Structures are given as structure tokens and as C-alpha cells.
């Protein structure tokens, strides 16, 4: 623990935070002597909860817009964003395992109160933006599948709070199992959609590895690219991951921590690779179905739903699309509310009743969604989805810089401090995210 914290505790100016997510802290046992696969299974789960945020309805809107307008050109942005995500989530795992603190608690310990409160507000804005995308996505899916009016669908998403409370009372493994099942549902649905759409393999592979030459010249392309970054690398996931890795009851020794970091990173990397494939599949389906037929303005989920079956000639294509959207929205709800709990309790060191915390989180998303849906309808919700991802991207640096700073601090991390190459790569990633967002902000101001 840093000297600064010790001095503050001795002066009676600091109240040490309690365990992150205390109701599930160290609640899942890890076999001390077991095979590699058994230990991997014991640690598997948190990465998939994090991967949910990388394939939520906000990603759908940005990937649909990117594919229909720019063909496969922005696949390289999804690839680079995913590599950034793997790196940053690995740092979040390391922070949680080594220090026993989540990122919100670490910020509260390190920074003065005004700075800590500012970071809390920014984190809450990011969570509200993410939750907004989930609420709207679920409401759109209910409308497409069951013809429930959008406004009523937005209100019905408040019932998700009850589902989370029931699941958490049964144990954290129930939440992880449900999340993995829903991820499998989304993956299978989009695997089928890719097969139906018959994409161009040559153009697809090239676009994965070669960035488009116009990326920094076309302001609208850059806007969508940064919204993809915001939809992929989400600030609330960094807070959440550093907390839920502590649900495993591993040995709090150097050897035990090293093992927890190793297996946690494998879990996270596998899950995020699946998220990469799902995001790429959404863009590929959009490019192969809409761009190739001259539909270059399909940024709205409802339009994609209406056009998929007629254009592909597959009767069930639109239904599969809507089912995947519903699974994605419900999945993201589970992790978004947990992230809200981590952020509020970590920064403020207070405990709210779980139902109250989740009701507040859901209310922050539902109120703007109701207003936009009531006044602007479908068109307004589509624009709000993309804009919410840009907000997420703008907030990202305020989580990334502290994370890189803490994991590069030897007094905090000891022998687990970032190696020189990892420290350099982490700072390059943090600065790149900052510069991209500054570029976008300047462009928006000028326009």
C-alpha cells in the first residue's frame, strides 16, 4: 500500500474501503492442487461477463453504420480496439488480484477527494451511456419480436432489476452461466447470419489488417471509428473486471496471485476474442447485405431487421437477428448494474441495498430513453445509440490513465509491477485513445 495512504490512515483522515462486492467476495473456491483444465474452469467466468459489454446493442448500431456506409473498411478498427481491450482488461485483472482493490477503490485511495469525486461522476456518466444503449436495444428487440411499443418496451426493461436480484441470491456462478449461455446464443445467431450473407472473403481479410487510407480525412468515418472504439473498450468494464476477479478464493500469496493473473488473463482473452468475432460478424453482415446492394445509410437496427430477410432471401434471418439483439441487451444489463455497484461503492465507500443501487442505475438510463423515444421515436433512438458510444469513448481516458498509472507503480504492485515493455505499450495505448478522442472533439467543435 502506498506511503501516502498509510499517512492518511494514521492521521485519521481515511477510512479503508471494504471488500469489493462483499456479498460475492472470495465466494467461489479454487482447487489448490488440480490439473490445468480444472483450474482454468474454476477461474473462467469473469472474462465472459466483461465480454458482454463488447457486444451490446451500442456495438450493433456502430457496426451496422460502419458496414453499410464503408463496406469492410473499418474491420481494422474493430481489430485494433479489441487488442486494446485485451491489454487493458489484463491490467484490470492484475490490479484487482495483486492489491485486493478494484479500480474505483484504488482511485479513491490515491487521489484527493475533489479529483476522486470528479472521476466518480465521469464513471457514472459512462455507465449511464452504456445502460442507455442496453435499454434501447432491449426495447427495440421486444418491438421487433412481439410488436410491443418502444415506449412500453423501455419501461419493461426496469424489470431486469428483479432478475439480477434473484440470480445473485443463487450465487455468482448462476450469473456467469446465464451470461455464457446468452453469449453463445448471440454467437450462433450471427454465425448463421454470416453464412446467409455470403461475404467477400478477399476484401474481408484485407480490411482486417490494413487500415483505410481515408480514416483520418473523412470526419464521418472517424466519428464512426471512434464510436466503435467507445463501444469496444468500455470504461465501466475496467472497474468491473478489477472487482469480479476477486470472487475467486485463490491463495493471497505471490504464487497464488501469479496463478490467478495467468488464468484470469486466459479467460479474458478467450472471451474477448469471441466478442471480436461477434462484432466483426455484425459489420460483415451489414457490408455484405446492405453496402453491396446500395443501402448505404442503414444505421438503424429496425431498418436492418426489415431488410435482412428480403435481401438475403432467408425467411428467418430477421427473426434470428432480433433474438440475438434481445439476448445481447439482457446480457449487458446484468454486467452494467454490477459495474454501477462497483463504481458507487468504490469511489464513495458507501453501501446501498442492492435493489436500490440497481433501481438508481436503471432509472438513469430509462429517463433519457423515455424522453427520446416519446419525442423522436425510432429515428431518435438510433442516433442516441451511436452517440452513447461516442460518450463512452470520451470517458475512457479517465479510467485508462489511472489504471496504467497504478499497475506501473512499484510501491503499489511490488514484484507484479508492469515490465518496461508492458508499461510502454500501456502508455502508448492510453495516449492513442486520448489523441483520437481529442481529434474527434476538435472536429465536432469545428463542424
ZAMARGU-4260 file (C-alpha; in steps of 0.2 Angstrom, whole numbers, plus 5000, padded with zeros to 4 digits):
<rodrens>
0) 5000/5000/5000 | 5007/5017/4996 | 5015/5028/5009 | 5003/5042/5005 | 4988/5030/5011
5) 4997/5025/5026 | 5000/5043/5032 | 4982/5047/5029 | 4976/5032/5039 | 4987/5037/5053
10) 4981/5055/5053 | 4963/5048/5054 | 4958/5056/5038 | 4955/5040/5028 | 4943/5026/5030
15) 4949/5010/5022 | 4937/5003/5010 | 4928/4986/5012 | 4930/4972/5001 | 4924/4975/4983
20) 4906/4967/4980 | 4907/4960/4998 | 4892/4948/4995 | 4902/4938/4982 | 4920/4942/4988
25) 4930/4925/4988 | 4914/4916/4986 | 4920/4903/4973 | 4933/4891/4978 | 4948/4887/4968
30) 4956/4869/4970 | 4974/4871/4977 | 4980/4855/4968 | 4972/4851/4952 | 4975/4849/4933
35) 4977/4865/4922 | 4960/4862/4914 | 4951/4861/4931 | 4960/4877/4937 | 4956/4886/4921
40) 4937/4881/4923 | 4937/4887/4941 | 4944/4904/4935 | 4933/4905/4920 | 4918/4917/4920
45) 4923/4935/4924 | 4931/4937/4906 | 4914/4932/4899 | 4905/4945/4910 | 4917/4958/4903
50) 4915/4952/4885 | 4896/4956/4886 | 4900/4974/4886 | 4909/4972/4870 | 4894/4965/4860
55) 4880/4975/4867 | 4867/4985/4857 | 4878/5000/4856 | 4890/4990/4846 | 4876/4984/4834
60) 4872/5002/4830 | 4890/5007/4826 | 4894/4991/4817 | 4879/4992/4806 | 4883/5010/4802
65) 4901/5006/4798 | 4897/4991/4787 | 4883/4999/4777 | 4892/5015/4773 | 4910/5010/4772
70) 4909/4991/4767 | 4923/4981/4776 | 4934/4996/4778 | 4933/4998/4797 | 4936/4980/4802
75) 4954/4985/4806 | 4947/4997/4819 | 4937/4983/4827 | 4953/4973/4827 | 4964/4986/4835
80) 4951/4991/4848 | 4950/4973/4853 | 4969/4972/4855 | 4967/4987/4866 | 4953/4979/4876
85) 4963/4963/4879 | 4978/4973/4886 | 4968/4985/4897 | 4957/4971/4904 | 4973/4961/4908
90) 4979/4976/4918 | 4962/4977/4927 | 4964/4959/4932 | 4982/4962/4939 | 4976/4977/4949
95) 4962/4968/4957 | 4972/4952/4961 | 4988/4960/4967 | 4981/4974/4978 | 4964/4967/4983
100) 4956/4983/4977 | 4945/4987/4962 | 4950/5002/4951 | 4937/5013/4959 | 4944/5010/4977
105) 4962/5012/4970 | 4957/5029/4963 | 4948/5034/4980 | 4964/5029/4990 | 4976/5038/4978
110) 4968/5054/4973 | 4962/5069/4983 | 4943/5070/4986 | 4939/5083/4973 | 4948/5073/4960
115) 4941/5056/4966 | 4923/5064/4965 | 4926/5070/4948 | 4931/5053/4942 | 4916/5045/4950
120) 4904/5057/4941 | 4913/5053/4924 | 4912/5035/4928 | 4893/5036/4932 | 4891/5046/4915
125) 4899/5032/4906 | 4888/5019/4915 | 4873/5029/4911 | 4878/5030/4892 | 4881/5011/4892
130) 4865/5007/4901 | 4855/5018/4889 | 4861/5008/4874 | 4856/4992/4883 | 4839/4999/4887
135) 4835/5005/4870 | 4842/4989/4862 | 4831/4978/4873 | 4816/4989/4869 | 4819/4988/4850
140) 4821/4969/4851 | 4804/4967/4861 | 4796/4979/4847 | 4803/4968/4833 | 4799/4951/4840
145) 4782/4955/4849 | 4777/4972/4842 | 4777/4980/4860 | 4778/4999/4858 | 4795/5006/4860
150) 4790/5017/4875 | 4782/5002/4884 | 4797/4991/4880 | 4809/5004/4888 | 4798/5004/4904
155) 4798/4985/4904 | 4817/4984/4905 | 4816/4990/4923 | 4810/4973/4927 | 4828/4967/4924
160) 4832/4973/4941 | 4822/4959/4949 | 4831/4946/4938 | 4848/4951/4944 | 4842/4951/4962
165) 4836/4933/4960 | 4851/4927/4951 | 4863/4935/4963 | 4854/4927/4978 | 4858/4910/4970
170) 4877/4913/4968 | 4888/4921/4956 | 4890/4905/4946 | 4872/4907/4941 | 4875/4924/4934
175) 4891/4918/4924 | 4881/4903/4917 | 4867/4914/4911 | 4879/4926/4903 | 4889/4912/4894
180) 4873/4905/4888 | 4867/4921/4881 | 4884/4925/4873 | 4883/4908/4864 | 4865/4912/4858
185) 4872/4929/4850 | 4887/4920/4843 | 4877/4906/4835 | 4864/4918/4828 | 4877/4929/4820
190) 4887/4914/4813 | 4871/4909/4804 | 4869/4927/4798 | 4887/4927/4791 | 4883/4911/4781
195) 4867/4918/4774 | 4875/4934/4768 | 4890/4926/4758 | 4903/4940/4761 | 4918/4943/4750
200) 4932/4933/4759 | 4946/4943/4750 | 4940/4960/4754 | 4936/4954/4772 | 4953/4948/4776
205) 4962/4963/4769 | 4951/4975/4779 | 4955/4966/4795 | 4974/4970/4794 | 4975/4986/4783
210) 4968/5002/4789 | 4958/5013/4777 | 4968/5027/4769 | 4953/5039/4772 | 4951/5036/4790
215) 4959/5052/4797 | 4952/5063/4782 | 4934/5058/4782 | 4927/5066/4798 | 4911/5055/4797
220) 4922/5039/4796 | 4932/5045/4810 | 4916/5048/4820 | 4910/5030/4817 | 4928/5023/4820
225) 4929/5032/4837 | 4911/5026/4842 | 4917/5008/4838 | 4932/5011/4850 | 4919/5018/4863
230) 4908/5003/4860 | 4923/4991/4861 | 4934/4997/4875 | 4922/5002/4889 | 4927/5012/4904
235) 4915/5003/4916 | 4922/4986/4911 | 4939/4991/4918 | 4931/4995/4935 | 4920/4979/4935
240) 4934/4967/4930 | 4946/4973/4944 | 4931/4968/4956 | 4924/4952/4950 | 4942/4943/4948
245) 4941/4944/4967 | 4926/4932/4968 | 4939/4918/4967 | 4945/4911/4983 | 4963/4910/4977
250) 4979/4910/4989 | 4984/4928/4993 | 5002/4923/4991 | 5014/4928/4977 | 5012/4911/4969
255) 4993/4911/4971 | 4992/4929/4964 | 5003/4924/4949 | 4992/4909/4945 | 4976/4920/4947
260) 4983/4933/4935 | 4988/4919/4922 | 4971/4910/4922 | 4961/4926/4923 | 4970/4933/4908
265) 4967/4917/4898 | 4949/4918/4902 | 4948/4936/4897 | 4957/4934/4881 | 4947/4920/4875
270) 4931/4929/4879 | 4936/4945/4871 | 4941/4935/4855 | 4923/4929/4854 | 4917/4946/4856
275) 4929/4952/4842 | 4921/4938/4831 | 4904/4944/4835 | 4907/4962/4832 | 4916/4958/4816
280) 4901/4947/4811 | 4889/4961/4813 | 4899/4973/4802 | 4902/4959/4789 | 4883/4955/4788
285) 4880/4974/4786 | 4893/4976/4772 | 4888/4960/4763 | 4870/4963/4764 | 4867/4982/4763
290) 4883/4990/4756 | 4884/4978/4742 | 4866/4982/4737 | 4867/5001/4738 | 4859/5003/4755
295) 4872/5014/4762 | 4863/5023/4776 | 4857/5008/4787 | 4862/5014/4804 | 4846/5009/4812
300) 4843/4992/4820 | 4825/4992/4814 | 4829/4995/4796 | 4842/4981/4797 | 4829/4969/4804
305) 4816/4974/4790 | 4829/4972/4776 | 4838/4957/4781 | 4826/4943/4776 | 4820/4951/4759
310) 4838/4955/4754 | 4845/4938/4759 | 4830/4928/4753 | 4830/4919/4770 | 4814/4919/4779
315) 4821/4918/4797 | 4836/4929/4795 | 4827/4944/4803 | 4820/4934/4817 | 4837/4927/4821
320) 4844/4945/4821 | 4831/4951/4833 | 4833/4936/4845 | 4852/4940/4846 | 4848/4958/4849
325) 4837/4953/4864 | 4850/4941/4871 | 4863/4955/4869 | 4853/4968/4878 | 4848/4957/4893
330) 4866/4951/4894 | 4873/4968/4895 | 4860/4973/4909 | 4867/4960/4921 | 4885/4967/4920
335) 4880/4986/4918 | 4871/4985/4935 | 4886/4976/4944 | 4898/4989/4937 | 4886/5003/4944
340) 4888/4995/4961 | 4907/4994/4960 | 4909/5012/4954 | 4897/5019/4968 | 4903/5009/4982
345) 4922/5010/4977 | 4923/5029/4975 | 4911/5034/4989 | 4914/5019/5001 | 4896/5018/5005
350) 4884/5003/5004 | 4867/5004/4997 | 4854/4990/4997 | 4856/4980/4980 | 4839/4983/4974
355) 4841/5002/4977 | 4858/5003/4968 | 4851/4994/4953 | 4835/5004/4953 | 4845/5020/4953
360) 4856/5014/4939 | 4841/5008/4928 | 4832/5025/4931 | 4847/5035/4925 | 4846/5025/4908
365) 4827/5024/4907 | 4823/5043/4909 | 4833/5049/4894 | 4827/5034/4884 | 4809/5038/4888
370) 4811/5056/4883 | 4820/5052/4867 | 4808/5038/4862 | 4792/5049/4866 | 4798/5064/4856
375) 4808/5057/4842 | 4803/5039/4840 | 4814/5026/4831 | 4825/5039/4822 | 4829/5047/4839
380) 4834/5030/4847 | 4846/5025/4833 | 4855/5042/4834 | 4856/5040/4853 | 4863/5023/4852
385) 4878/5029/4841 | 4880/5045/4851 | 4880/5035/4868 | 4896/5025/4861 | 4905/5042/4857
390) 4901/5047/4875 | 4909/5031/4882 | 4924/5034/4871 | 4926/5051/4878 | 4925/5045/4896
395) 4938/5031/4893 | 4954/5040/4896 | 4948/5045/4914 | 4948/5026/4918 | 4963/5021/4907
400) 4976/5033/4914 | 4973/5029/4932 | 4974/5010/4928 | 4990/5011/4919 | 4997/5023/4932
405) 4993/5011/4946 | 4999/4995/4938 | 5015/5004/4934 | 5018/5009/4952 | 5031/4998/4960
410) 5026/5004/4978 | 5008/4998/4975 | 5011/4982/4964 | 5028/4976/4971 | 5035/4962/4960
415) 5020/4962/4949 | 5023/4980/4943 | 5022/4981/4924 | 5038/4976/4915 | 5046/4990/4905
420) 5039/4984/4888 | 5021/4982/4895 | 5022/4999/4903 | 5027/5007/4887 | 5014/4998/4877
425) 5001/5003/4890 | 5005/5021/4890 | 5005/5021/4871 | 4988/5014/4871 | 4982/5027/4884
430) 4989/5042/4874 | 4982/5035/4857 | 4965/5034/4865 | 4966/5052/4871 | 4973/5059/4855
435) 4959/5050/4845 | 4946/5057/4856 | 4954/5075/4855 | 4954/5074/4836 | 4935/5069/4836
440) 4931/5083/4849 | 4940/5096/4839 | 4932/5090/4823 | 4914/5091/4831 | 4918/5109/4838
445) 4923/5115/4820 | 4908/5107/4812
</rodrens>
